[in-house]
Structures are given as structure tokens and as C-alpha cells.
Amino acid sequence: MQEVITEQRSWESLGLSESALKIIRELKYLHPTPVQAASIPAALEGKDLIVSAQTGTGKTASFVLPMVESFAGRKGTYGLILAPTREIAQQIDANLKSLGGPRGVESVVLIGGVDMKKDAKALQSYPHVIVATPGRLCDHLDRGNVWLDYIEKVVLDEADRMLDMGFADQLARITSDLPKNRQTMLFSATIPPSVQKLAQKILHQPIRIEVGRQSAAHTVDQRLMMVQEDAKNRELQRLLRVESGSTIVFTRSKDGATRVWRSLHSAGFYDATFIHSDRLQSHREQALADFKEGKYRILIATDVAARGLHIDGVSHVINYDMPMEAEDYIHRIGRTGRAGATGKSTTFVTARDSRQLLEIEKLIGKKIAVVTQGRGQSRT
């Protein structure tokens, strides 16, 4: 693999067509991000890529734009994008529609919670790009609703997350159905051994691009709050009363998200909603839309919302439960302090969380300050 050094570049220098540049200007994307500047030229050349980049770095456009360039003006299904969650798949599809729609590039999303017959009908229109979660795509492959014989470009987005969620067998099944002569681009926030092993299997002489090494957002004011388990609800309600901005509250489990929502609702926080993977897809979509529009100020979520969701204006992230993996802490707090804005994160820490805290601080390379009732406190 080759290391690619990124540099400040303009959209015009990346090899994109005038049609693409016109859409970019209309969308008011002033300059490419580092991951876009590094990835797009190589992707346009048809190179396989393994890209390490955090969420919020603009990586989706890094693979969407080259796909649109390749498929515009053609008929047939030539692109496949795999994502770990429904929300990330929908976010990718939204990017495809904004960047590819004006050029006639069509896409379909295959995710759980949607009628399979509706999916099958959409596939019969032969969209240029299929965006799917691995499990749902395998369901359609098993039913004979989709064939991957003519796929030319494949993207695995958030590959580390897909493997963490247990999709290794589904990924193996899908890649076995793909043509060997294809371009494959793998995007992952981290490159653990499992992702390296996957890359060795499915990529051919890939270019390695690393942008923004694993670190916490510099624009997020990070704080810890040492609490007893039974005091979490009280402290959460206190924080939500003293701060008026939009807030995402992360819990470790689906049941935990539901319990926190019920507790807040009982305490009079009627501006709170929640999402997790057991909620109907339509409910998840509505909850996210209402939160983005400001109908709800508070969103309680599991890590299903920690990656890939672009929600502007989140002022505070509260880790009600410590994440199981240190990398998920990075993704959670990355929901605030985006696009140059500042944000705040508060993490509740109980006596049993010491190991996870040590791993997080090792990952971000610093101690996180402790606060008690909003006032700073040093740690030894």
C-alpha cells in the first residue's frame, strides 16, 4: 500500500468534469476537504483505495463524486455501496441524489424495515447505484431480486463498524458474487487487524490514504462527571435544565435509551425523543427529522447514531453510559463541534468504568477534565 500525503487543493484540480464542478458550486462547497482532495483523483483513475478518515470529514463525497462521473449518461446498475446502518445508508443516498440527481444518476436504498416488494420494484428500474446494508442485500440475493454481475465500483463505508456488528459472513457472501474485475474502495474510521485482513482479501494493490489520525475533535470541550449509577437520571435532568441547546444523549443499550426517554418524559421533558435499532424504520426517520428541524431538543440514542449522521447545530453530547469501545467515544462526541463550530461533551463515569476511561484517554492522548456541578476539578 502507498501512503498519500494530502495538501490544500481546489475542486478544479481534482480532475472532475465541468458538470460536476457546476453542481459543487451550486451546493456552495467552497474547497475540498483533505480526504476529498486525496481520494477523488485516485478514485477517478479507477484505483482501489483503503481510506482511514473520521466521520464529518466529507468522505462520502469522496466516493459519490467519482461514481457519478463514471455512471452519468449510462443505463444499468454499476455501483454498490455498503453501509453498516440504515441511517448511514440513507445519508449516502441523500448525497447521491444531491450530487448525482441533476446528472440523471439514480440510486436505490435497500435497508431493513421497508417492504421487500417495494425494494424489488425499485430494483427493476435498474438504478445506477445500490446503497444497502449487508443483511438486507443478502436477503435480496437469496430471493433472486438482484444480480451483481455488472457492478464496476464497490464501496464499503464504515468497514470497521460493519465488522464490529457481525457482518463478516454477509460481506464474504456479497463479495463472492461481485465481478473480480472491479474497483473497490474501503473507508474506515480505524484500520484494526480485522479490517486489514478484509482489505487484503477484496482489494487489489490499493492506495492507502490516511486523513486525520484518531483524535478527539479540537472544537469539543470535553468533560467527565463522576457519578453513582442511581444518580445518572438526576444529573442528566440537571444538565438539560441549565442548558438550552440541542443535545444528544448516548446510552449503551436499546433498553437503556427507552428507559432514559421515559424518565425524562415523566420529569416533564416533552421535547425529548429517542432512536435505536428496534424502533420501526419509519419511527427512526421521523424522530431524526423532528430533531434536525428543532421539534425536539433532546435525542436519546444508542451508537446507531454515533456515525455517519450529519446533524447541524448540536451543542452538547452527553454520554449517559460510557461506550464499550474507545473509538466510539470519538464518534459520539463528533456529533457536536462540526464544521468549525464549537461544542461540548459530558461523560458520566461510574466506578466500573475505569478501564474504558483509561482506554479513551490513551486513544485521545490526554486526560479529560472532571466537573462537579459545572465546575472544573483536577485529577491525580
N, C-alpha and C positions, 0 to 999 in steps of 0.2 A: 504494500500500500504506500501511496505517496502522501506526504504532508503538504497541504496547501496553505500558503501564507496569505491572509486576507489583507486588502488595502482599500482605502477610500476610492470608490469609483462612481461613475454616473450610470443612469439607466442606458444611455445611448452607447456606452462602451461594452455592454454585455452581449451584444450580438442579436438582440431582439429585433423583430421586424417593426416597420413603422406602424402597422396596425396595432401591435401590442403596445408600442410606446404611446399611441394616441389614447388607448384605454387607461394606461397608467397615469397619464396626465389628467384625464377626466376624473379619475379617482383621487387625484391630488396626492399621489405617492411621490414625495419630493426626491428622495435618494434611496437607493437600495441599501438594505441592512447588510452587515458583514456576511451573514450566511447566504443571502441572496447574491451578493457580489461574487462569492467564492463558488457557489453551486451552479448558478444558471449557465455560465459559459460551458462548463464541463457537461452539464445535462444536455445542452443543445447539441454537443458533439456526440451524444449517444453513449457516453462513458457510464459505467457502473459507479455508484457512489455509496460511501458509508459516511454519514454526516452526524457529528455529535453537536447538538445545539439545544439550548433550553427552549421551553415554550415562551412565547412572547417575543421571539427574535425574528419573526417573519418567515419562518422556514416553510410554511405552507405554499406561499407564492414561489418558493424555490423549485418546487416540482410541478406546481399547477401551470405556471407560465410556459415551461418547455413542453408540457403535454399539449397545451392549447396551440402552440406554434406548430407542432407536428401533426395535429389532427384537424385543424381548421380547413374547411373545404373538402374534406373526405367524408365518405359514408362507411359506417361499420363501427364495431366495438374494438378498440385497440389499446385502451388504457385500463389498468386496475389499480386501485388504491385501497389498501387495507389499514384499518384503524382499530384500536382496542375497545372503544366505547361508542355508543350511539351518538353521544353529544359531539365527540370529535369528528365522527363521520359526517354529521350534519354541518359542522363548521367548515370542513373541507369542501363539501358540496356547495356551500354558500360562496366560497372563494371561486370555485369553478364557474358558478353562474355569473359572478360579477366580472371575472377576467375572461371567461370563455363564451358566455352567453351572447355578447354583442357580435361575436365572430361565428356564431352558429354551432359552437361546440356544446353538445348536450351531455348530461350525466344523469345517473340514477343512483339512489341510495338504498342499499339493502341492509336493514337493521331489524332487530327483534322488536316485537310489539306492533308490527304492521302486518296486515293481511297478506299471506303468501300469494294469493291470486292477484292482488294489486301489483305486487313485485313482478310476477310473471308477465303480466300485461305490459308493464313498463319496459321489461327486458326485450319484448317483441318489437319495440321501436328501434332496437339496435343503437343505443346511446354510445357516444364516443368513449365515455369513461364510466366504469362501475366503481362506486365507492361502497365499501362493505366492511362489516365486522366479520372476523373469520368464521365464527359459528354459523352466522346467517348465510354466508356464501356457500359453506359446505352443505347446508340444508338444500339450497337450490341446485348444487351439483348433484346431490343424491337423487333429486327429483327429475333431473334432466332438463331443468329450466334454463340452464346457462352452459355455454361452452367457452373455454378459454384458449381455443386453438389459434386464434389470430391476435392474441394480446402481444403488443410490441413493447410497452412500457409498464413496469410494475413498481409501485411504491409501498414500502412498509413504514408507516408512520408510527412513532412511539413504540418501536420494536421491543425495547426493554419492558415496557408496560404489558405488551401482548404476551410476552413470555412469563412475566410475573402472574398474569391472570390465567395461565394454564392453557394457552392456545398453541403450544408447540406441535401437537398432533395435527391440528387443523391447518397450521401453516405448512406442515410437511405434505399434507394431502393436496392443498391448493397448488403449491409449487411443483408437485409432481405432474399436475395437469397443464402446466404452462409450457409454451414452446421453449426449447433450450436457447434458441437464438432470439434473445430479448434484452432489453435494458432494464436493470434492476437498481433501484435507489432505496437505501435503507437509512431512515432517520431515527435517531435515538438520543434521548437526553443523556444517557450514560452508556458506556460500552463495557459491560461486565463480561466475564468469560462466556456466558450463555449466548450473548449477542454476537461475540466474536466467532463462536462456533457456527451460529446460524449464517453469518456473513460468509464464512469460508465455504459453506455448502451451496449458497444460492447466488453469490456474486462472482463475477469474472474480472480479475485484475482491477479491483476498484480503486478509485481515487479516494483518499482519506481526507476529510475536511473536519476540522475541529474549531468551533467558534464559541467563545465564552465558556471557559472552563468552569466546572461545577463550583458555583459560589452563590451566596445569597445576594439578592438584589441590593445594590448600594442605596437605592432610593427608599428602602423599607426600614423604618425604625423598629428594631426587634427587641422584645421584652419577654421575660419569664415571670410567671406568678406562681409561687409555691402555695399549694392548696391541699386540703384534705378532700378525698373523693366526694364526701357528702356535702362539701361546701361549693362545689362547682356551679350548681344552678344559681345559688345566691350571688356569687361573684360575676357570673355571666350577666345576670339581670342588672347588677350594679353598673357594669361597664356599658351595657346597652342604654341605660338611663342617662348616664353622664355624657355620652357621645351620640351625636345625631346623624352621623354619616352612614352610608350603606355599608353593611357588614356581612361577611361570610363566616359562618361558624362550622368548623370541621369536626366531625365525630369519627370514631374508628369503625363503627358498625352501623348497619341499616337500622337495627332496633334502637341503637343509641340516638340516631338522627330523629326518629319518630318520637322517642321519649323527651328529647330536648325541646322539640317543637310543641309537644303537648304541655310541657312545663311552662314554656314561655306564653303560650296561649292562655293557660289558666291564670297567669300573672298579669294578663292584660296586654300582652304584646301581640296585637292582632295584625301587625304589619310584618309578620314572620311567615315564611313558607319553607318547604323542605323538598329535597330530592334524594333518591337513592335508587339502586337498580331494581328493586321490587315494585316500584311505582309504575303504573301504566305509562307507556311512552307518551301518550297524549298529555298526561298529568305532568310529566317531567318537562315537556316542551312548554306547557303553559306556565309552570312555575318559573322557569328560566326567563321566559318572555316578560312575565309580570315583574320579575326582579330587575331585569335590564331597563324596563320602562319606568321603574320607580314606584310601581303599585305596592310592592313590598320592599321594606328597607332591609330586612334580615333574611338571609338564605342559610338554612342549615343543610349540610351536605356531607356525604362520605367522600372518599377520594375519587369518586366518579367525576367530580367537578374540579379536581386539582390540576388537570392537564387539558390543554387544548381549547379551553373556553375563553373567548375574548369578551370580557365584561368590563366596559369602561366605567371609571369613577368609583371603584370600590375603595373605600378609605381605610377599612380595618379588616384584618383577618384574625379570627380567634381560633386557636387550636384547643377546643374543648377537651379533646383526647390527644395525647402525643401520637404521632404517626408511627406505624410499625417499622418503616424503613426511613433512614435518614434522608434519602433522596426525595421522598415525598414531602418532607418539610420544605425543601426548596420550591417544589411545585406549588404547594399550598400558599406560601407567602407571596409567590409570584402572581397571585390573583390581584394584588394591590401594587402600588408603585410602578404602574405600567406607563409606557410611552412618555417617560420623563417626569411623570407626576410622582409625588411623594405619598407614602402610605405607612401604615402601622400594623404590626403583628403582636399579638399577645398569646403566649402559650402557657396553658395550665400544666403544672408539673406536680405529680404526687410522688410519694416515697418510692413507689415501684417503677418510676420512670427514669431512674438514674442511668441505666445502661443506654437507653435510647438518647438521652440528653448528651451523654458523652460522645456518642457516635455522630450526632448532629453537629456538635461544636468542633469535633475533629474534622468533619467534612467542610464546614464553612471557615475553619481556621481561626476561630476566635471564641471567647466567652461571651455569652449573651447576658445582658444586664437583667437583674431581678428588680421587680417593682412590687411595692406593697401599698395598696390603696392609691395607686397612681404616683407614688414617689419612688425614686431610684434607691437601690440598695446594693452595696458591693458584695462580691462573693470571694471567699477564700478557697 
